[in-house]
Structures are given as C-alpha cells and as structure tokens.
C-alpha cells in the first residue's frame, strides 16, 4: 500500500509537470548567445551575464564585480562551448564546462589550472533563470522548493541602524585599528592586536549594543587579518554583546587553527566567501572548522553546487548564510537560493538604502521591508532589469544588450 501510494504521488507530480516539460521540449531550446555588460557604481563594478535561447527566452545573472579583472573575458571565452547546448541540462553544462579544455587538464570547474569559477558561477545562475522561465516555475521551486517566503538580509551601516527605510535588524561592523605612532605596541605588518586595541574593540561593541538594543543582531567582521591567538582574544572581547557570528578572523584557507578557534571561542565562527566548490568547503565542514558557512554564489559555483555544499553542511549541523556585495540583481538571486535552503540565517547586501541600486530591477512591490526580501512566485528569478537605470550606469565602453 505504501509503495503504491508513493508511486501514485510520484505519477501525479510528474503529470503536473509534464505539460511544461513537453512544451519546453517542443521548443527544442538551444543556447544561441551569451552576452555580458558591466555597470559602474560609485566604488564597484557589476558584471551581468545573459544567456539567450530560442523563442525570446533568456536568463540573466551577475558575476563577481569589483575586483572584476578578467571576469568578463572569462565568460565570453566560454561562449563557443555553450552555443548549441540544451540550456535545461544545467548540471551537465556546469560540470563539463568547456570540454575543449580537457586535453589541457580537465574542465573549467574541476579545480585545475583552468578554474574559471566566477565565470562558471554566473553562467550557471543565468541558466537557472532561463530554466524557470522555460518551465514556468520559480528558480527556488526547481531547486527543491521554498522553506521560507521571505529571506532576512543584513547591512553595513552602523550609523543608520534605526533610521534605514529598509528596516534592517541585522548589521555587520568591523573595527578600526590604532595608529603605530600613538600605540607603541602596534606593528602594521603583523597579525596581532595590541592591548589597547582589544580594550577599544570590547568597549566599542558594548557601546554599539547599548545604542541599538537587543532587538538587532550584530555581526563582527575581521577580514582574515589575524593569527589564532588574536582571533581567540577578539572572540573573548565581543562575547558580551552576543554577536550573531564572528566572521573571517583567520586566513582564508582551511587549517587546523580554525578547529582550535571553534573549540576555544564562545561565539559562532563564520567563513566561506572566498571558497569555491564542495572541495573548498569540505575540510571546514567535516573537520568542524567553523560554525556557520557563508558562501558567495558568484565564487562557490552558482545555485546547484552551493546547494550541495549546504546539504553537506546540514549533515554536520552547520547552517548557511551568504556573503553578497553584488547589485540588487544578485541580492534578489541569492534570496531565491536561500529560500530553498532549510537551515538558513541571513543574506548580506550593500543595497537597501535608496538610489539607483534599489531601482536596478523592475519590481511591483517594495524591495526590502522590515529587513526581509520577499521571495517571488514568478518564473525563474522573477525579475527584469530596469533598462533606464542600466543604460545610465553602463561602464565606459559598454553597450546595452536590449
């Protein structure tokens, strides 16, 4: 009875999806073109990619912007190996990206010398947008379904914690260093904090907590700047304010020092924005080298590869968050991914404070409300670019793709 019941459920599910699949197959979708454009912000660039198929169906996504050296060129270099492929075969396309390079040492996503993960990640995410449009379903649904209808986002603006119109309730702050001319213990080259700096860090974050109260969460950012002993001291200094997490206190790559830090610290340790592929996250997960993982989808491999990372992390009880210094487009895309992850916390954003960065997308409702982005029910990523804003922000030498 159980097997018959399951079979019937599976059949009904397949039957419900079959018309969309049949329609997509009837169109015989093939990738026809791959295009990029770069938009210029005040201090960052944002590299967008567009994958075009037949019948006017296309997908858009964002590659890593600043620092964006070579990202555009990497994306366009992969175009010859993509044109003519079925855009719905996303995993196969991503895994075997640019098979022409095999005789040179593997594909572009296998960790070889030809690793182009920022280009590959953007193309992969654009394909998921395209697939959602072709099949008439949100990207989050295609990734397995939504665990939440809205995703929490956090900002960086300490001075506007309570006045920001987006209503952020989580905030990431760093801390200043002392001047070697006035702090005798300060060495500008080493990875150590002086006693004076440690006292100032503790007092500064306690003042911040007192000012914003306990209805807001605080994230402490360290920018990979410190050695093990200093990282432990920072964790001790900020422990009284109960930070949501302490981010990137040690150098980027895995070492046993991360495990020692997690065993010593009484605050959650978070890292991951510069790691790529499951292989880059594996030791942090299996050896418990952090408490929270924070991949950037533009670095880690896009939607499906990073979902696999999240699935691996869940086995070891590690939740996910996202690094994101991208535009409104990438914030929106990251929230689609986040909706499909069960054990999820919050998405970083540099948007949400008004101006053109909150007008890049054509939306039919407010962008961020009460510190959350609402997850759309529309197919794919569910948004279109605002052509007027894109044209006004084109980087020198760029043209709008229409």
C-alpha positions, 0 to 999 in steps of 0.5 A, a space after each residue: 500500500 505504501 509503495 503504491 501510494 508513493 508511486 501514485 504521488 510520484 505519477 501525479 507530480 510528474 503529470 503536473 509537470 509534464 505539460 511544461 516539460 513537453 512544451 519546453 521540449 517542443 521548443 527544442 531550446 538551444 543556447 544561441 548567445 551569451 552576452 555580458 555588460 558591466 555597470 559602474 557604481 560609485 566604488 564597484 563594478 557589476 558584471 551581468 551575464 545573459 544567456 539567450 535561447 530560442 523563442 525570446 527566452 533568456 536568463 540573466 545573472 551577475 558575476 563577481 564585480 569589483 575586483 572584476 579583472 578578467 571576469 568578463 573575458 572569462 565568460 565570453 571565452 566560454 561562449 563557443 562551448 555553450 552555443 548549441 547546448 540544451 540550456 535545461 541540462 544545467 548540471 551537465 553544462 556546469 560540470 563539463 564546462 568547456 570540454 575543449 579544455 580537457 586535453 589541457 587538464 580537465 574542465 573549467 570547474 574541476 579545480 585545475 589550472 583552468 578554474 574559471 569559477 566566477 565565470 562558471 558561477 554566473 553562467 550557471 545562475 543565468 541558466 537557472 533563470 532561463 530554466 524557470 522561465 522555460 518551465 514556468 516555475 520559480 528558480 527556488 521551486 526547481 531547486 527543491 522548493 521554498 522553506 521560507 517566503 521571505 529571506 532576512 538580509 543584513 547591512 553595513 551601516 552602523 550609523 543608520 541602524 534605526 533610521 534605514 527605510 529598509 528596516 534592517 535588524 541585522 548589521 555587520 561592523 568591523 573595527 578600526 585599528 590604532 595608529 603605530 605612532 600613538 600605540 607603541 605596541 602596534 606593528 602594521 605588518 603583523 597579525 596581532 592586536 595590541 592591548 589597547 586595541 582589544 580594550 577599544 574593540 570590547 568597549 566599542 561593541 558594548 557601546 554599539 549594543 547599548 545604542 541599538 538594543 537587543 532587538 538587532 543582531 550584530 555581526 563582527 567582521 575581521 577580514 582574515 587579518 589575524 593569527 589564532 591567538 588574536 582571533 581567540 582574544 577578539 572572540 573573548 572581547 565581543 562575547 558580551 554583546 552576543 554577536 550573531 557570528 564572528 566572521 573571517 578572523 583567520 586566513 582564508 584557507 582551511 587549517 587546523 587553527 580554525 578547529 582550535 578557534 571553534 573549540 576555544 571561542 564562545 561565539 559562532 565562527 563564520 567563513 566561506 566567501 572566498 571558497 569555491 566548490 564542495 572541495 573548498 568547503 569540505 575540510 571546514 565542514 567535516 573537520 568542524 572548522 567553523 560554525 556557520 558557512 557563508 558562501 558567495 554564489 558568484 565564487 562557490 559555483 552558482 545555485 546547484 553546487 552551493 546547494 550541495 555544499 549546504 546539504 553537506 553542511 546540514 549533515 554536520 549541523 552547520 547552517 548557511 548564510 551568504 556573503 553578497 556585495 553584488 547589485 540588487 540583481 544578485 541580492 534578489 538571486 541569492 534570496 531565491 537560493 536561500 529560500 530553498 535552503 532549510 537551515 538558513 540565517 541571513 543574506 548580506 547586501 550593500 543595497 537597501 538604502 535608496 538610489 539607483 541600486 534599489 531601482 536596478 530591477 523592475 519590481 511591483 512591490 517594495 524591495 526590502 521591508 522590515 529587513 526581509 526580501 520577499 521571495 517571488 512566485 514568478 518564473 525563474 528569478 522573477 525579475 527584469 532589469 530596469 533598462 533606464 537605470 542600466 543604460 545610465 550606469 553602463 561602464 565606459 565602453 559598454 553597450 546595452 544588450 536590449 
